[in-house]
Amino acid sequence: MNKHHEPTGSADEQQITLRSPAELADALPYLLGFHPTDSVVMVALHGDRGRFGGRLRLGIPRSPREWPPVAEQLAECLIEGSERRGSRPDGIVAFLCQDPADGETGRQVMERLRPLAQRLRIACGNLDVPVHEVLCISDGRFWSYCCPDVRCCPPEGTGLAMAGTSVMAAAATYAGVRVRGSLREMEARLEPWQAPAADEQARALDDAGAALVPRILAGGSREQVGRETLRLARELIKRLGDASCAGAPDTDTEDDRLIGHDEAAAVILGLQDRETRDRAAEWMEGPVAAPALRLWRALSRRCVGPYAEHATAPLTLAGWVAWSTGDEPGARVALGLALRLDPQYVFAQLLHQACNEGLDPETLRHCLRKERGAREQGGRPKPRAVRPPTGRKALPPKAPGPGMTAARNRSVRRTGRRGTRSGR
């Protein structure tokens, strides 16, 4: 199989040939930009030589009862998305990645997930696209559900190549492609603080909500609150950018130190307003993009305790800026977390789908520039109707907690203790 990077990658002409399940397993982190954990990954193949195309990742649902509908939805999303990009897949390869639970072996994981592998093959076959390979990767080894040759795929599994020693690693190094670490590590950078640091932030959110809600309910102050939110966000972005220019390290710890609890609380609550969030999305390019991305990530970590779902807005903004600046793996992770919190959050749905389909973010950047220009000239741009494109299926989010069903059935968002929300 020949490997081509996705349209927004940095080495479109770089090609290598993968000749075995072992090389295919070693290539997976380079296809995504990180090591997936607790994930189903599906990759479309095109042409006689199996050129890699679109790819999807989804958290493995905990309940086997959810596997059949999830397999069908994944197959439909990948195949229909490939068709919209220009060509129907000629085949698919899939990966099931999950670490063993306590007392479990990698081989037991493989056997436990075997019905899911079969469901994926059936779902794709029902759409007349064959699945050429399904690999289970667990505990540093891989197993093939399709290869009957025990010489290359023995029952005890095969160890993965040492990091940096595979043919894919060599080609990726030459092309300047890097793996960020594991999905779990990338998600940890965006997840909320835990006690005791979270306690003080939660009190600040309580206080900010108690002051903000009466102002909005009294009427006439929503736009003023939005302006104050954006003004404070600009100050924080400038502060982060100035610190970086002064030589301060661009680390999560340093960013957290530079942002006060009260400041974070005010911006988090202000971003729950859709119009304010959309205005904040205009900081997506140029020198402002990097400190803006750091701010959205830092605010995601500040959505603690009962305010966890308030992270949907800053996570979506983090995903948007990451995608806009060429960091597709980071964008997918942030948007996946946003959709885990709220599967119906339309802005995150559309961005996640567009990013996974390899679309160009310039279309949305152009729209945001146009709105900003009209506003600066004193005009009033037409409101944007944000709704899923006709006939398209939004990608399913990663399964939260007890499984996808609970998240999908949740139609009313919790508001936290005294938080407020307005639009999506």
C-alpha positions as a printed NumPy array, in Angstrom:
array([[  0.   ,   0.   ,   0.   ],
       [  1.274,   3.474,  -0.826],
       [  1.019,   6.126,   1.824],
       [  0.063,   9.696,   0.957],
       [ -0.325,  12.368,   3.582],
       [ -3.692,  14.087,   3.861],
       [ -4.284,  17.222,   1.727],
       [ -3.129,  19.603,   4.432],
       [ -0.033,  17.56 ,   5.263],
       [  3.485,  18.698,   4.602],
       [  4.746,  15.98 ,   2.289],
       [  2.077,  15.176,  -0.263],
       [  4.557,  13.634,  -2.676],
       [  6.25 ,  11.358,  -0.143],
       [  5.344,   7.724,  -0.776],
       [  6.286,   4.511,   0.939],
       [  5.043,   0.973,   0.501],
       [  3.686,  -1.043,   3.417],
       [  3.927,  -4.762,   2.716],
       [  2.752,  -6.496,   5.908],
       [  0.398,  -6.194,   8.873],
       [  3.463,  -5.321,  10.998],
       [  4.314,  -2.311,   8.835],
       [  0.659,  -1.301,   8.784],
       [  0.514,  -1.392,  12.603],
       [  3.713,   0.652,  12.874],
       [  2.28 ,   3.254,  10.473],
       [ -0.856,   3.994,  12.503],
       [  0.534,   6.79 ,  14.752],
       [  1.858,   8.593,  11.676],
       [ -1.525,   8.437,   9.986],
       [ -3.145,  10.24 ,  12.921],
       [ -0.271,  12.268,  14.361],
       [ -0.539,  10.53 ,  17.758],
       [ -0.788,   7.073,  19.291],
       [ -4.518,   6.298,  19.551],
       [ -5.766,   4.776,  22.774],
       [ -9.153,   3.156,  23.378],
       [-10.004,   3.829,  19.73 ],
       [-11.526,   2.446,  16.573],
       [ -9.62 ,   3.804,  13.571],
       [-10.726,   3.28 ,   9.971],
       [ -8.721,   4.31 ,   6.903],
       [ -9.989,   4.391,   3.31 ],
       [ -7.88 ,   2.859,   0.525],
       [ -7.994,   4.012,  -3.089],
       [ -6.762,   2.514,  -6.325],
       [ -5.032,  -0.751,  -7.158],
       [ -2.086,   0.073,  -4.906],
       [ -4.203,   1.014,  -1.884],
       [ -3.384,   4.706,  -1.487],
       [ -4.448,   5.954,   1.938],
       [ -7.349,   8.392,   1.946],
       [ -9.797,   9.593,   4.568],
       [ -9.627,   8.317,   8.121],
       [-11.901,   8.245,  11.168],
       [-11.265,   7.71 ,  14.865],
       [-13.839,   6.99 ,  17.546],
       [-13.591,   5.876,  21.145],
       [-14.555,   2.224,  21.536],
       [-18.052,   2.083,  23.062],
       [-17.99 ,   0.275,  26.38 ],
       [-21.174,  -1.668,  25.806],
       [-21.068,  -4.365,  23.091],
       [-24.734,  -3.576,  22.441],
       [-23.606,  -0.327,  20.873],
       [-21.122,  -1.941,  18.505],
       [-23.514,  -2.776,  15.616],
       [-24.978,   0.752,  15.186],
       [-21.573,   2.37 ,  15.744],
       [-19.977,   0.116,  13.103],
       [-22.713,   1.023,  10.616],
       [-22.35 ,   4.724,  11.29 ],
       [-18.567,   4.638,  10.963],
       [-18.76 ,   2.77 ,   7.666],
       [-21.319,   5.222,   6.282],
       [-19.352,   8.28 ,   7.434],
       [-16.062,   7.102,   5.944],
       [-17.473,   5.892,   2.635],
       [-19.833,   8.817,   2.065],
       [-17.168,  11.305,   3.135],
       [-14.725,   9.787,   0.646],
       [-17.326,  10.041,  -2.105],
       [-17.875,  13.723,  -1.338],
       [-14.127,  14.274,  -1.679],
       [-14.19 ,  12.72 ,  -5.11 ],
       [-13.887,   8.938,  -5.057],
       [-15.447,   5.95 ,  -3.369],
       [-12.973,   3.8  ,  -1.411],
       [-11.796,   0.585,  -3.026],
       [-11.101,  -0.907,   0.38 ],
       [-10.711,  -0.148,   4.077],
       [ -8.287,  -1.063,   6.837],
       [ -9.317,  -0.822,  10.478],
       [ -7.558,  -0.789,  13.84 ],
       [ -8.86 ,  -1.559,  17.321],
       [ -6.558,  -0.028,  19.94 ],
       [ -7.133,  -0.654,  23.63 ],
       [ -4.887,  -1.27 ,  26.626],
       [ -5.64 ,  -4.29 ,  28.838],
       [ -7.679,  -3.764,  31.973],
       [ -6.298,  -4.905,  35.333],
       [ -5.68 ,  -8.633,  35.185],
       [ -6.292,  -8.792,  31.423],
       [ -3.795,  -9.688,  28.698],
       [ -3.433,  -8.198,  25.264],
       [ -4.64 , -11.43 ,  23.704],
       [ -7.761, -11.348,  25.871],
       [ -8.411,  -7.793,  24.664],
       [ -8.117,  -9.039,  21.083],
       [-10.63 , -11.837,  21.677],
       [-13.029,  -9.536,  23.524],
       [-13.009,  -7.066,  20.626],
       [-13.339,  -9.72 ,  17.927],
       [-17.135,  -9.205,  17.564],
       [-16.537,  -5.476,  16.977],
       [-14.01 ,  -6.287,  14.244],
       [-16.564,  -8.56 ,  12.618],
       [-19.247,  -5.876,  12.838],
       [-16.963,  -3.41 ,  11.06 ],
       [-16.317,  -5.903,   8.251],
       [-20.032,  -6.624,   7.857],
       [-21.   ,  -2.928,   7.877],
       [-18.461,  -2.062,   5.171],
       [-19.337,  -5.184,   3.162],
       [-23.016,  -4.207,   3.205],
       [-21.939,  -0.999,   1.449],
       [-19.912,  -3.004,  -1.104],
       [-16.526,  -1.882,   0.206],
       [-14.245,  -4.722,   1.387],
       [-12.21 ,  -4.548,   4.58 ],
       [ -8.737,  -5.833,   3.704],
       [ -7.36 ,  -5.881,   7.235],
       [ -8.436,  -5.353,  10.84 ],
       [ -5.676,  -5.177,  13.444],
       [ -5.979,  -5.196,  17.213],
       [ -3.189,  -3.284,  18.988],
       [ -2.844,  -3.846,  22.709],
       [ -0.053,  -4.002,  25.275],
       [  2.693,  -3.304,  22.731],
       [  1.601,  -6.125,  20.387],
       [ -0.742,  -6.539,  17.449],
       [ -3.026,  -9.293,  16.131],
       [ -4.665,  -9.625,  12.731],
       [ -8.314, -10.636,  12.509],
       [ -7.916, -11.347,   8.787],
       [ -4.528, -12.986,   8.204],
       [ -4.574, -16.801,   8.586],
       [ -0.796, -17.175,   8.259],
       [  0.598, -17.957,  11.725],
       [  4.12 , -17.313,  10.429],
       [  3.496, -13.552,  10.212],
       [  0.527, -13.31 ,  12.595],
       [  1.003, -15.884,  15.387],
       [ -1.697, -16.494,  18.014],
       [  0.384, -14.833,  20.746],
       [  0.583, -11.646,  18.695],
       [  3.561,  -9.774,  17.306],
       [  5.491,  -7.059,  19.091],
       [  5.412,  -3.575,  17.619],
       [  8.661,  -2.169,  16.282],
       [ 10.708,  -0.06 ,  18.665],
       [  9.853,   3.623,  18.381],
       [ 11.722,   5.273,  15.528],
       [ 12.963,   2.051,  13.902],
       [ 10.194,   1.206,  11.406],
       [ 10.168,   2.066,   7.708],
       [  7.335,   4.468,   8.413],
       [  9.332,   6.225,  11.137],
       [ 12.241,   6.738,   8.761],
       [ 10.006,   8.156,   6.047],
       [  8.176,  10.381,   8.541],
       [ 11.451,  11.772,   9.875],
       [ 12.551,  12.571,   6.319],
       [  9.213,  14.268,   5.6  ],
       [  9.2  ,  16.25 ,   8.854],
       [  6.15 ,  14.447,  10.252],
       [  6.13 ,  13.882,  13.999],
       [  3.995,  11.925,  16.462],
       [  2.762,  13.987,  19.419],
       [  2.579,  11.162,  21.94 ],
       [ -0.505,   9.242,  22.962],
       [ -4.082,  10.396,  22.607],
       [ -4.411,  10.139,  26.382],
       [ -1.492,  12.539,  26.85 ],
       [ -2.927,  15.032,  24.366],
       [ -6.334,  14.911,  26.029],
       [ -4.772,  15.398,  29.467],
       [ -3.552,  18.852,  28.394],
       [ -7.171,  19.917,  27.878],
       [ -8.938,  18.197,  30.749],
       [-10.099,  20.107,  33.847],
       [ -7.965,  20.624,  36.901],
       [ -8.477,  18.334,  39.859],
       [ -8.558,  19.286,  43.548],
       [ -7.102,  21.16 ,  45.297],
       [ -6.322,  23.585,  42.428],
       [ -9.862,  23.15 ,  41.097],
       [-11.518,  24.343,  44.308],
       [-10.417,  27.958,  44.039],
       [-11.334,  28.074,  40.345],
       [-14.778,  26.652,  41.094],
       [-15.383,  29.387,  43.68 ],
       [-14.362,  32.017,  41.125],
       [-16.821,  30.545,  38.62 ],
       [-19.541,  30.592,  41.283],
       [-18.869,  34.25 ,  42.031],
       [-18.692,  35.237,  38.362],
       [-21.942,  33.437,  37.601],
       [-23.7  ,  35.044,  40.556],
       [-22.726,  38.474,  39.249],
       [-23.309,  37.773,  35.553],
       [-26.7  ,  36.059,  35.476],
       [-28.68 ,  38.941,  37.05 ],
       [-27.139,  41.351,  34.543],
       [-28.264,  39.226,  31.595],
       [-31.705,  38.48 ,  33.039],
       [-32.268,  42.171,  33.714],
       [-32.071,  42.78 ,  29.964],
       [-30.08 ,  45.219,  27.927],
       [-26.649,  44.066,  29.055],
       [-25.943,  40.964,  26.951],
       [-23.998,  42.882,  24.301],
       [-22.093,  44.731,  27.012],
       [-21.158,  41.427,  28.644],
       [-19.944,  40.193,  25.257],
       [-17.784,  43.259,  24.753],
       [-16.293,  42.881,  28.228],
       [-15.564,  39.206,  27.58 ],
       [-13.769,  39.935,  24.324],
       [-11.843,  42.842,  25.839],
       [-10.585,  40.641,  28.675],
       [ -9.771,  37.792,  26.28 ],
       [ -7.678,  40.21 ,  24.174],
       [ -5.788,  41.287,  27.279],
       [ -5.044,  37.672,  28.2  ],
       [ -3.928,  36.834,  24.653],
       [ -1.599,  39.844,  24.683],
       [ -0.272,  38.817,  28.082],
       [  0.517,  35.307,  26.866],
       [  2.11 ,  36.642,  23.684],
       [  4.223,  39.212,  25.542],
       [  5.432,  36.549,  27.978],
       [  6.488,  34.358,  25.081],
       [  8.353,  37.224,  23.413],
       [ 10.098,  37.928,  26.732],
       [ 11.447,  34.379,  26.784],
       [  8.98 ,  32.742,  29.169],
       [  8.426,  29.049,  28.353],
       [  5.308,  28.23 ,  26.317],
       [  4.107,  25.577,  28.739],
       [  0.728,  24.784,  30.221],
       [  2.088,  25.511,  33.694],
       [  3.299,  28.962,  32.657],
       [  0.006,  29.764,  30.903],
       [ -1.948,  28.746,  33.996],
       [  0.255,  30.983,  36.147],
       [ -0.39 ,  34.009,  33.908],
       [ -4.195,  33.774,  34.08 ],
       [ -6.065,  34.626,  37.282],
       [ -8.998,  32.591,  38.545],
       [-11.406,  35.529,  38.268],
       [-10.193,  36.367,  34.763],
       [-10.627,  32.789,  33.593],
       [-14.105,  32.566,  35.122],
       [-15.293,  35.762,  33.43 ],
       [-14.136,  34.673,  29.97 ],
       [-15.431,  31.105,  30.348],
       [-18.922,  32.298,  31.225],
       [-18.871,  34.991,  28.554],
       [-17.988,  32.458,  25.844],
       [-21.219,  30.55 ,  26.518],
       [-22.892,  33.228,  24.38 ],
       [-22.779,  32.09 ,  20.739],
       [-22.168,  35.534,  19.23 ],
       [-19.315,  36.21 ,  21.637],
       [-17.793,  32.816,  20.85 ],
       [-18.034,  33.487,  17.106],
       [-16.302,  36.843,  17.513],
       [-13.53 ,  35.111,  19.463],
       [-13.119,  32.645,  16.578],
       [-11.738,  35.517,  14.473],
       [ -8.391,  35.191,  16.299],
       [ -7.395,  32.289,  14.067],
       [ -4.327,  33.407,  12.101],
       [ -1.215,  35.554,  12.199],
       [  0.699,  36.405,  15.389],
       [ -2.464,  36.3  ,  17.513],
       [ -3.259,  32.654,  16.697],
       [ -0.627,  30.964,  18.882],
       [ -1.417,  32.859,  22.122],
       [ -5.155,  32.541,  21.386],
       [ -4.783,  28.765,  21.11 ],
       [ -2.909,  28.719,  24.42 ],
       [ -5.69 ,  30.754,  26.039],
       [ -8.474,  28.436,  24.824],
       [ -6.558,  25.414,  26.074],
       [ -5.941,  27.047,  29.445],
       [ -9.626,  27.966,  29.797],
       [-10.623,  24.383,  28.97 ],
       [ -8.557,  23.23 ,  31.944],
       [-10.324,  25.796,  34.18 ],
       [-13.809,  24.361,  33.548],
       [-13.807,  22.384,  36.759],
       [-16.379,  20.442,  38.751],
       [-19.985,  21.231,  37.826],
       [-18.693,  23.648,  35.173],
       [-17.09 ,  20.854,  33.119],
       [-19.519,  21.247,  30.215],
       [-18.669,  24.937,  29.909],
       [-15.425,  23.706,  28.332],
       [-17.304,  22.937,  25.106],
       [-16.862,  26.513,  23.846],
       [-13.115,  26.942,  24.574],
       [-12.419,  23.39 ,  23.361],
       [-14.188,  24.149,  20.091],
       [-12.234,  27.382,  19.714],
       [ -9.005,  25.485,  20.448],
       [ -9.912,  22.936,  17.791],
       [-10.721,  25.663,  15.288],
       [ -7.47 ,  27.587,  15.794],
       [ -5.441,  24.363,  15.722],
       [ -7.055,  23.351,  12.42 ],
       [ -6.687,  26.854,  10.995],
       [ -2.95 ,  26.841,  11.775],
       [ -2.309,  23.385,  10.324],
       [ -2.365,  21.253,  13.479],
       [ -4.94 ,  18.667,  12.414],
       [ -4.147,  16.081,  15.126],
       [ -4.515,  18.731,  17.833],
       [ -7.741,  19.952,  16.227],
       [ -9.278,  16.477,  16.151],
       [ -8.443,  15.869,  19.798],
       [ -9.91 ,  19.181,  21.001],
       [-13.038,  18.857,  18.88 ],
       [-13.481,  15.241,  19.953],
       [-13.456,  16.313,  23.605],
       [-15.945,  19.094,  22.854],
       [-18.311,  16.607,  21.252],
       [-17.848,  14.193,  24.119],
       [-19.219,  16.917,  26.394],
       [-22.022,  17.909,  24.022],
       [-22.636,  15.729,  20.934],
       [-25.166,  18.312,  19.661],
       [-22.807,  21.331,  19.714],
       [-23.213,  22.395,  16.082],
       [-20.041,  24.462,  15.687],
       [-17.895,  21.563,  16.923],
       [-19.834,  19.074,  14.761],
       [-19.184,  21.057,  11.581],
       [-15.518,  21.709,  12.347],
       [-14.898,  18.064,  13.289],
       [-16.525,  16.847,  10.091],
       [-14.686,  19.346,   7.895],
       [-11.327,  18.566,   9.51 ],
       [-11.805,  14.823,   9.094],
       [-12.864,  15.245,   5.472],
       [ -9.677,  17.141,   4.665],
       [-11.442,  20.372,   3.723],
       [ -9.561,  23.672,   3.528],
       [-10.103,  25.925,   6.586],
       [ -9.559,  28.974,   4.367],
       [-13.255,  28.978,   3.451],
       [-14.257,  29.659,   7.046],
       [-11.34 ,  32.037,   7.594],
       [-12.545,  34.077,   4.622],
       [-16.071,  34.209,   6.076],
       [-14.8  ,  35.399,   9.466],
       [-12.55 ,  38.035,   7.861],
       [-15.516,  39.315,   5.854],
       [-17.693,  39.623,   8.955],
       [-14.937,  41.402,  10.845],
       [-14.384,  43.802,   7.941],
       [-18.085,  44.628,   7.698],
       [-18.263,  45.25 ,  11.424],
       [-15.197,  47.504,  11.406],
       [-16.715,  49.54 ,   8.569],
       [-19.86 ,  50.079,  10.578],
       [-21.993,  47.622,   8.634],
       [-23.949,  44.748,  10.07 ],
       [-23.149,  41.383,   8.452],
       [-25.997,  38.984,   7.91 ],
       [-26.368,  36.438,  10.708],
       [-24.822,  33.085,   9.864],
       [-27.135,  30.122,   9.941],
       [-24.98 ,  27.332,  11.315],
       [-26.508,  24.001,  10.404],
       [-25.132,  20.717,   9.117],
       [-24.733,  20.5  ,   5.306],
       [-27.617,  18.773,   3.602],
       [-27.254,  15.052,   3.322],
       [-24.125,  14.859,   5.45 ],
       [-23.687,  12.814,   8.56 ],
       [-21.759,  14.393,  11.389],
       [-19.003,  12.167,  12.748],
       [-19.927,  10.441,  15.999],
       [-18.091,  11.762,  19.051],
       [-15.915,   9.684,  21.288],
       [-17.886,   7.717,  23.816],
       [-18.22 ,   9.438,  27.193],
       [-18.344,   7.673,  30.528],
       [-20.784,   4.765,  30.391],
       [-21.098,   4.86 ,  26.598],
       [-22.375,   6.836,  23.667],
       [-26.043,   6.251,  24.377],
       [-26.175,   8.495,  27.43 ],
       [-24.482,  11.331,  25.577],
       [-26.643,  11.034,  22.495],
       [-29.842,  10.96 ,  24.493],
       [-28.917,  14.035,  26.501],
       [-31.066,  16.845,  25.095],
       [-30.841,  19.374,  27.912],
       [-27.437,  20.77 ,  28.927],
       [-26.637,  21.259,  32.571],
       [-25.749,  24.856,  33.35 ],
       [-23.464,  24.288,  36.335],
       [-24.228,  25.998,  39.616],
       [-24.915,  29.506,  38.425],
       [-23.569,  29.444,  34.883],
       [-25.467,  30.483,  31.796],
       [-25.562,  29.352,  28.175],
       [-26.796,  30.925,  25.019],
       [-26.754,  29.145,  21.696],
       [-24.335,  26.757,  20.014]])
